[in-house]
Amino acid sequence: MLLDVRLLTPDDALATYALARLREPTLTPQDWAAELARPAAEQGTFAAFCGSTPRGLLRYMLTHTTDGAGVVVIRWITAFDLIDPRRVAEDLIAVVREREALAGRVTAWAPCGSCGAGFDSAVAGEAVLHSVL
């Protein structure tokens, strides 16, 4: 599956709102737009698109270790696919981890980033996943 992954801006709020509501049903459009307006240097949301359709969202926050190393902490992820939303989630996680590694940051997940067969799979296993079949 070929996904286009990019950091969201407030202009993406309407297009990604339905997917964000899959994770948080009480979320309002205004709250979602406000989340996307927060400084990307502190926190943000990556999205995976297939064409113009959002398929996955990954919310993160940035922090630093005591020695100053940058850490991207994945706060939550949600994905949708007709058959295999886990694949969308894993692909989104892999792209974000690769981008953050190139920026010199490590990627972390709470609460169970070290469990399972691998990091991407463990994080995807905690994602809010939706499929039709």
Stockholm file with secondary structure:
# STOCKHOLM 1.0

chainA/1-133         MLLDVRLLTPDDALATYALARLREPTLTPQDWAAELARPAAEQGTFAAFCGSTPRGLLRYMLTHTTDGAGVVVIRWITAFDLIDPRRVAEDLIAVVREREALAGRVTAWAPCGSCGAGFDSAVAGEAVLHSVL
#=GR chainA/1-133 SS CCCEEEECCGGGHHHHHHHHHHHCTTCCHHHHHHHHHSCTTTEEEEEEEETTEEEEEEEEEEEECTTCCEEEEEEEEEEECSSCHHHHHHHHHHHHHHHHHHTTCEEEETTTTTCSSSHHHHHHHTSEEECCC
#=GC SS_cons         CCCEEEECCGGGHHHHHHHHHHHCTTCCHHHHHHHHHSCTTTEEEEEEEETTEEEEEEEEEEEECTTCCEEEEEEEEEEECSSCHHHHHHHHHHHHHHHHHHTTCEEEETTTTTCSSSHHHHHHHTSEEECCC
//
